[in-house]
Amino acid sequence: MNYFLCAITITTSVCADSWRVPEDCETITQAIEIAQDGDTVLVGVGVWRERIDLLGKSITLQSLMGAEETVIDGGGIGSVVSCVNGEASDTIIEGFTITGGKNSLQGGGVLAINTSPTFRLCLIEYNQATQGGGMYVQGGDPIVDQCVFTGNNAENGDGIWSKHARPVLTACIFAGDSIGWESGEMVTIRDTNSPAGACCIRDVCVQTASVACWEAGGLYRGENATCEAACDPVCDEDVSGDGVVNMTDLLRVIAAFGFCP
């Protein structure tokens, strides 16, 4: 019955480029199913108890009143949002709370495999999985912009777990949630107020600001340095990781005098 109600809208609004939930379609899933590339799905205030799949469509899924007022709750069964059909950066999910996901494998909140969708202004909280409680990305170059991760749980990567992917995280907040990735991954973490550079943390390279790099125990290779070659072995005396042994390195050693933690 619900789908039939949505189908009536199709016959009367063939040229529509936006679909409103619940006015045009009663659920987000119905709206995604009828949307065409380039369309926008606008979701009203409420708790939407469903799990959604973007179906590889180049559409914008956007809340009308922001994440605090618009919740997608997976009900503890599987991933809440799935992008597993080749979505690109023009598949945009904006302004939702994504919660209640539980996956015994990957991606409680968001599951993105071989895709590059854009998540913007989302609150991803209280999801659970073995890898990537909040979000699991495998392959692709997903963009995560101004999102908050909190209260998620996983054995690997409470907030995000990345495998063979190159996610770009811009001005995101991880409130107690961790970010994880496999050896050799290249993850870009950007603070909009600070220039990013290559940061070497063990055998992983991350693009981030200098302070964030040092706080994570990494070696900062300098502003605008890229990951491709930045983490090649350097002399141990270059404590700051800028390629030069100088007074900066000496001051850091002096400041660290004492017992190791």
N, C-alpha and C positions, 0 to 999 in steps of 0.2 A: 504493500500500500504506500509506503513512504517513497519508494522509487517511482511509482506511478504519479504521485503528486509532483515530483521533480520533473518527470517527463512531460507533463502538461506545460510547464514553463518553457521547455525547449520549443514546443510548437508555436508558442506565442512570442518568443524572443530569440529567433534564430540568429540574429546579428549581434546579440548581446556580447559584450566583452568583459562583463563582470557578473558574478553570481553571489547573492547574499544568502547567508545562513543565519536564521532559519526561514527568511522570507521566501526565497526562491526554492531552496532545498532544505529538508529538515535536518540533514546531517552533513558534516564536512565530507565524509566519504562520498555521498551522492554528488556533491558539488564538484569534487575532483573528477569523478567518473565522467561527467558531462562537459567539463571545461576543455577548451582547446588551447593549443599553444598560443601564448600571448595574453590569455585571459587572467583575470584577477578574481580570487575567491575571498570575499569579505565576511568575516565571522563575527557575530554579535557576542555580547556579554553572556557568560555562563560557564558551566562545567560540562564539557562535551566528553561523554564516557564512550570513547571509541578508540580504535587503533587505526591509523591512516597510512596509506601507501601513495606516494606521489606519482606512481605509474609512468615514470619517465617523461612527464610533461613539463614543458617550459612555461610554468604558471607561477603567479605570485599568490601565496596563501597568507593572508594578512588579517590580524585582529583589528576590530574597530576601536577598541578602548585599551589596548595594551595587555601585557602579560599578567598583571595583577588581577585583571577582570576577565581574562579569557584563558580557560584551563582545558587542556586535552589530557584526560585521565585514562590510562590504559587498563585500569582495573586489576593490575597484578598478573596479567596474562600476556606474555610476549613483549616485543618492542612497541613503543607508543607510535613512533614515526619511522617509517621505512623508506629509504631511498636506495633501491637496488636494481633500477632499470635504466641506468645510464644518464641520470639527471646531470645537468651542467649548472654553471653558476647562475643562469637565468631561471632556475627553479629556486624560488625564494620563499622561506618560511620566516615570518616576521611577527613578533609581538605576542608570543604564547608562553604560558607555563606548561611545560611538558613533564608529566609526573605519573607515578603509578605503574611504571614499566617493570617487568620482571622477566628476564630471559636467562635460562640456565647456561647459555653459551655467551653470546656477545650482544652488546647494545641494549641495555634495558630501556633507556629513554629514546635514543636515536640509533638506528642501524643504517650505516652508509657504506655500501660495498661497490667499488669500482665506479664511483660517482663523485661529482663535485658540486653539490648543492650549496646554497648560501643560507645560513641561519643568522638572523639579526634580532637583537633586542629580546632574546628569549630567556626565560628562567627555567633551567633544567634541574629538577630537584626530586629527591626521594625515589630514585630508580635503582634497580639492582640487576647485576649480571656477573658472570665469571670474569669477563674482560669488558672494560668500558661500561661502568654502571650508568653514567650519564649519556655517553656517546661512544660508539665504536666505529672507527673509520678504517677501511682496508682498500687501498688503491685510490686513485683520484686525488683531487686537490680541493677538498671542501673548504669553504670560507665560514668562519665563526666570528661574528662581529658583535661586540658589546653584549655578550651573553653572560649570565651568572650560573655557576655550577655549585650546588650545595646539597648536602645530605644524601648524596648518591653513594652506593656501596658496590665494591667489586674486589676480587682477589688481585686483579691487575688494572690500575687506572680507575679510581673511583669516579673522577670527572670524565676523562677521555683516555681511550687507549687507541694508539695508531699503529697500524701494521702495513708496511709497504705503501704508505700514503704520504702526502705532503700537505697536511692541513695548515691553513693560515689562521691564527687566532689573534684578533685585534681587540685590544681594550676589554678583555674578558676578566671576570673575577672568579677565582676558585676559592670559595669560602670553606676551607677544610678539606676540599676534594683534591686528589692528586691527578697529575697528568703522567701517562706512561707511554712508552714506545719501545719497539724492538731495536736491537743493535743496528746501527747504520742508518736509522731513520733521519729525515730532515724535517723538523717541525718549525714553523715560523710563529713566534710569539711577539706581537707588537703592542707597545704602549704608545698611544697616539701623542703623548707628550714628550717622548724620548726617541731619538734615532736608534734604529736597530742595527746590530752587527752580529757577526758569528760568535757563538758561545760554545765551547767544547766541554761537554760533561761526560767524562769517561770516554766511551766510544760513540757518543751521540753528538750531533751538531744541531744546535737550536739557534734560530734568529731571534734575538731579544735585546733589550736595553742592558747597559753595562751593570747597573745596580742589581737588576733581577738575575743576571748571570752570576755575579759574585755571591749573592744570597743563596743561590742553588749550588754553590761550591764549584762553579765552572771557571774556565779560563776565557776571558773576553778578548777576542782577536781584533777589536777595533771597529769603530763606526763604519757602516757600509761594507764591511768585510763579508764575503759570502761563504757558504758552507762547503762549496765544492772542494776547496783545497786548504781551508783555514785550519783544519784539525790535524794536519800532518804533524809528525813529531817535531818538537822544538826543544831547545836546551832547558834543563830543569831550572836553571837560575832565572829564567824569564818568568817570574812569579805572576806578573800582570797579564802575560800572554799577548803583549803587543809587538813581539818580535824583536825587542831591544832590551838588553840588561842595563838598567839605569837606576837613578835614585828612587824612583817609584817602587821598584822591586825591593830595594834595601829598606825603605820605610815600611813596607808591608811585612817584611820579615821581623823588623823591630817591634811593630805593633802586635805581632803574634807571639812574642816571647812568653814562655810559660809552659805549663803542662798541656799536652794535647787533650782534646775532649774525649 
